[in-house]
Amino acid sequence: MRVLVVEDHVELAETIAAGLRREGMAIDTVHDGKHALVLADLYDYDVVVLDRDLPGLHGDRVCEQLTTGDGRARILMLTASGGIADRVSGLGLGADDYLPKPFAFAELVARIRALARRAQPALPPVLERADLQLDTARRIATRGGAQLDLSAKELAVLELLMAADGAVISTEELLSRGWDEAADPFTNVVKVTISRLRRKLGEPPVIETVPGAGYRI
C-alpha cells in the first residue's frame, strides 16, 4: 500500500516512515499541510497519516480538503490532542480514525492496514492462486505449504499481483503503488523485484509477463 505521512516533527516523521517501510509499505513524508495537498493530488494514496497541529495550513483544513476531494485515501489523525472532545471533533472533520500520541508502533501499523482495507474492495485475509498462499495480516507467503523467505517489498508486489485475481498489472501501477515518490520511473526496479520474486517462488513459474502490458499471476 502507499501511505502519506504528514508530520511537522521531522525526526518523528522519518522514524514512522522507516518503520512502515520495514512493513512493506511505500511511504512519502511531508512536513506541512500545503505540500500534503500537492502530493495528494499527484498520487493515489491508500492512507494519509495526518498530524493535526501543522504549521501554516492546519491539519483540520487539510483533512477537510482531502475528504471533499476525489481521492479514496483514508485519513488517520495522529496528534498529541488525545482528549475525547478532540477525537470527536477530528472524526467530525472527516477523519476515518484517530490515534493520540504517544502511541505503540504496532497499533499504528494495525490501524493503517485496517484503513487500507477499507480504501479498496475488501480482500480475503488469505489470498490464494493454485498452491500459492499469502496471509495478508501476518505477511506470510507459502507455496505448497512451505513458507517463502520474501522481503517486505517482494511481499508487497506479490500482494498486488495476487489481489488482481488474474488481471494484468502494469509496471507503472506496480511502481506507483509499491514504491514512494523517490523511485525513479526510468529505472528497472520493478523488473529486478519481479525477477527476484520469480526465483524465490520457484517452479513451475507463476508470474507471467504480458508483453507491452505488465505482469499477472
SEMI-149448 format. One record per residue (C-alpha): z, x, y; residue number from 1; residue in three letters. Coordinates in Angstrom, 1 decimal. Each point is the difference from the previous one (the first is absolute). Layout:
> zz;xx;yy;n;res
> Z;X;Y;NUM;ala;
...
END
This chain:
> zz;xx;yy;n;res
> 0.0;0.0;0.0;1;met;
> -0.4;1.0;3.6;2;arg;
> 3.0;-0.1;2.4;3;val;
> 0.4;0.6;3.7;4;leu;
> 3.4;1.4;1.0;5;val;
> 0.8;-0.7;3.7;6;val;
> 3.2;1.9;0.9;7;glu;
> 0.7;1.8;3.3;8;asp;
> 2.4;2.5;-1.7;9;his;
> -2.5;2.6;-1.1;10;val;
> 2.2;1.7;-2.6;11;glu;
> 1.0;-3.4;-1.6;12;leu;
> -3.7;-1.1;0.0;13;ala;
> -1.1;3.1;-1.8;14;glu;
> 2.9;-0.2;-2.5;15;thr;
> -0.9;-3.6;-0.8;16;ile;
> -3.7;0.9;-0.2;17;ala;
> 0.6;2.9;-2.4;18;ala;
> 2.1;-2.1;-2.3;19;gly;
> -2.5;-2.8;-0.1;20;leu;
> -2.9;2.4;-0.7;21;arg;
> 2.0;1.2;-3.0;22;arg;
> -0.1;-3.6;-1.2;23;glu;
> -3.8;0.1;0.1;24;gly;
> -0.4;-1.9;3.3;25;met;
> -2.5;0.9;2.7;26;ala;
> 2.0;0.4;3.2;27;ile;
> -0.9;0.2;3.7;28;asp;
> 2.7;0.6;2.6;29;thr;
> 0.1;-0.8;3.7;30;val;
> 2.9;0.2;2.5;31;his;
> -0.8;-2.7;2.5;32;asp;
> -1.1;-3.6;0.1;33;gly;
> -3.4;0.4;1.7;34;lys;
> -1.2;2.5;-2.5;35;his;
> 1.2;-2.2;-2.8;36;ala;
> -2.2;-2.9;1.2;37;leu;
> -3.0;2.4;0.2;38;val;
> 0.4;1.1;-3.6;39;leu;
> 0.6;-3.5;-1.2;40;ala;
> -3.4;-1.0;1.5;41;asp;
> -1.7;3.0;-1.7;42;leu;
> 1.5;-0.2;-3.5;43;tyr;
> 0.9;-2.8;-2.5;44;asp;
> 3.7;0.7;-0.7;45;tyr;
> 1.9;-1.7;-2.7;46;asp;
> 3.4;0.5;1.7;47;val;
> 1.1;1.0;3.5;48;val;
> 3.5;1.5;0.1;49;val;
> 1.0;-0.7;3.6;50;leu;
> 2.9;1.4;2.0;51;asp;
> 1.1;-2.7;2.4;52;arg;
> 1.3;2.2;2.9;53;asp;
> -3.2;1.8;0.9;54;leu;
> -0.6;1.6;3.4;55;pro;
> -2.7;-1.4;2.2;56;gly;
> -1.3;-3.0;-1.9;57;leu;
> 3.0;-1.5;-1.8;58;his;
> -0.1;-0.6;-3.7;59;gly;
> 0.5;-3.7;0.6;60;asp;
> -3.3;-0.1;1.9;61;arg;
> -1.7;2.1;-2.6;62;val;
> 1.2;-2.5;-2.7;63;cys;
> -1.3;-3.0;1.9;64;glu;
> -3.4;1.6;0.5;65;gln;
> -0.3;1.0;-3.6;66;leu;
> 0.9;-3.4;-1.3;67;thr;
> -2.4;-1.8;2.3;68;thr;
> -3.0;2.2;-0.9;69;gly;
> -2.3;-0.1;-2.9;70;asp;
> 1.7;2.7;-2.1;71;gly;
> 1.6;-0.7;-3.3;72;arg;
> 2.8;2.6;0.3;73;ala;
> 3.5;-1.1;-0.8;74;arg;
> 2.7;1.2;2.5;75;ile;
> 3.3;1.6;-0.9;76;leu;
> 2.3;0.5;3.0;77;met;
> 2.1;3.1;-0.3;78;leu;
> 2.6;0.3;2.7;79;thr;
> 3.5;0.8;0.9;80;ala;
> 0.6;-3.5;1.3;81;ser;
> 1.3;-1.5;-3.2;82;gly;
> 2.0;-3.0;1.1;83;gly;
> -0.8;-3.4;-1.3;84;ile;
> -1.2;-1.2;3.4;85;ala;
> -2.3;3.1;0.1;86;asp;
> -1.4;-0.7;-3.4;87;arg;
> -0.6;-3.7;0.8;88;val;
> -1.8;0.8;3.2;89;ser;
> -2.1;2.8;-1.7;90;gly;
> -1.1;-2.4;-2.8;91;leu;
> -0.7;-2.6;2.7;92;gly;
> -2.5;2.3;1.6;93;leu;
> -2.0;0.0;-3.2;94;gly;
> 1.4;3.0;-1.9;95;ala;
> -0.1;-0.5;-3.8;96;asp;
> 3.1;2.0;-0.7;97;asp;
> 2.8;1.8;1.8;98;tyr;
> 1.9;3.1;-1.1;99;leu;
> 2.8;1.4;2.3;100;pro;
> 0.7;3.7;0.4;101;lys;
> 1.5;1.9;-1.8;102;pro;
> -1.7;-1.0;-3.2;103;phe;
> -0.4;1.1;-3.5;104;ala;
> -3.5;1.5;-0.5;105;phe;
> -0.4;-1.6;-3.4;106;ala;
> 0.6;-3.4;1.6;107;glu;
> -2.7;0.8;2.6;108;leu;
> -2.5;0.8;-2.7;109;val;
> 0.8;-3.2;-1.9;110;ala;
> -0.3;-2.2;3.1;111;arg;
> -3.4;1.7;0.9;112;ile;
> -1.3;-0.6;-3.5;113;arg;
> 1.1;-3.6;0.1;114;ala;
> -1.7;-0.6;3.3;115;leu;
> -3.2;1.7;-1.1;116;ala;
> -0.2;-2.4;-3.0;117;arg;
> 0.1;-2.9;2.5;118;arg;
> -2.7;1.6;2.2;119;ala;
> -2.6;-0.4;-2.7;120;gln;
> -0.6;-2.3;-3.0;121;pro;
> 2.9;0.3;-2.4;122;ala;
> -0.5;2.5;-2.8;123;leu;
> 1.7;-0.2;-3.4;124;pro;
> 2.9;2.5;-0.4;125;pro;
> -1.9;1.9;-2.7;126;val;
> -3.8;0.5;0.5;127;leu;
> -2.0;0.4;-3.3;128;glu;
> -3.5;1.1;-0.8;129;arg;
> -0.7;0.5;-3.7;130;ala;
> 2.7;2.4;-1.2;131;asp;
> 0.9;1.2;3.5;132;leu;
> 3.1;-1.5;1.7;133;gln;
> 1.6;0.6;3.4;134;leu;
> 3.5;-1.3;0.8;135;asp;
> -0.3;-0.4;3.8;136;thr;
> 3.7;-0.3;0.5;137;ala;
> 1.2;3.0;-1.9;138;arg;
> -3.2;2.0;0.8;139;arg;
> -0.7;0.9;-3.6;140;ile;
> -3.4;0.1;-1.6;141;ala;
> -0.6;0.1;-3.8;142;thr;
> -3.0;0.2;-2.2;143;arg;
> 0.3;-1.0;-3.7;144;gly;
> 3.7;-0.1;0.5;145;gly;
> 0.3;3.6;1.2;146;ala;
> 1.3;0.6;3.6;147;gln;
> -2.5;1.8;2.3;148;leu;
> 1.1;2.8;2.3;149;asp;
> -1.6;-1.2;3.2;150;leu;
> 0.7;1.1;3.6;151;ser;
> 1.0;-2.6;2.6;152;ala;
> -3.6;0.1;1.5;153;lys;
> -1.6;-0.4;-3.5;154;glu;
> 2.3;-3.0;-0.7;155;leu;
> -1.0;-1.5;3.4;156;ala;
> -3.8;0.4;-0.8;157;val;
> 0.5;-1.3;-3.5;158;leu;
> 1.8;-3.1;1.3;159;glu;
> -2.8;-0.8;2.5;160;leu;
> -2.6;0.3;-2.8;161;leu;
> 1.9;-2.1;-2.5;162;met;
> 1.0;-2.6;2.5;163;ala;
> -3.8;-0.5;0.8;164;ala;
> -0.3;-1.5;-3.5;165;asp;
> -3.3;1.5;-0.8;166;gly;
> -1.5;-0.2;3.5;167;ala;
> -1.5;3.1;1.6;168;val;
> 2.2;1.8;2.6;169;ile;
> -2.0;2.2;2.4;170;ser;
> 1.0;3.5;0.9;171;thr;
> 0.6;-1.2;3.6;172;glu;
> 2.4;-2.7;-1.1;173;glu;
> 1.9;2.4;-2.2;174;leu;
> 0.3;2.5;2.9;175;leu;
> 1.0;-2.8;2.4;176;ser;
> 2.7;-1.5;-2.2;177;arg;
> 1.2;3.1;-1.9;178;gly;
> 0.2;2.6;2.8;179;trp;
> 1.2;0.1;3.6;180;asp;
> -1.9;0.6;3.2;181;glu;
> 0.3;3.8;-0.4;182;ala;
> -2.4;-0.1;-3.0;183;ala;
> -3.4;1.3;0.9;184;asp;
> -2.6;-2.6;-1.0;185;pro;
> -2.6;2.8;-0.6;186;phe;
> 2.1;1.8;-2.6;187;thr;
> -0.3;-0.6;-3.8;188;asn;
> 3.8;-0.8;-0.4;189;val;
> -0.8;-3.4;-1.7;190;val;
> -2.4;1.6;-2.4;191;lys;
> 2.4;2.8;-0.9;192;val;
> 2.9;-2.5;-0.5;193;thr;
> -2.3;-2.2;-2.2;194;ile;
> -1.0;3.1;-2.0;195;ser;
> 3.7;1.0;-0.6;196;arg;
> 0.8;-3.6;-0.9;197;leu;
> -2.8;-0.2;-2.5;198;arg;
> 1.2;3.2;-1.7;199;arg;
> 3.5;-1.3;-0.3;200;lys;
> -1.0;-3.4;-1.3;201;leu;
> -1.8;1.6;-2.9;202;gly;
> -2.7;-1.3;-2.4;203;glu;
> -1.8;-2.2;-0.1;204;pro;
> -0.7;-0.1;3.7;205;pro;
> 1.2;-3.1;1.9;206;val;
> -1.0;0.7;3.6;207;ile;
> -3.7;-0.7;0.5;208;glu;
> -2.0;1.5;2.9;209;thr;
> -2.4;-2.6;1.5;210;val;
> -2.7;2.0;1.8;211;pro;
> -0.2;-0.8;3.7;212;gly;
> 2.9;-2.5;-0.3;213;ala;
> 3.2;1.6;-1.1;214;gly;
> 2.3;-0.2;-3.1;215;tyr;
> 1.4;-2.6;-2.3;216;arg;
> 2.2;-0.3;-3.1;217;ile;
END
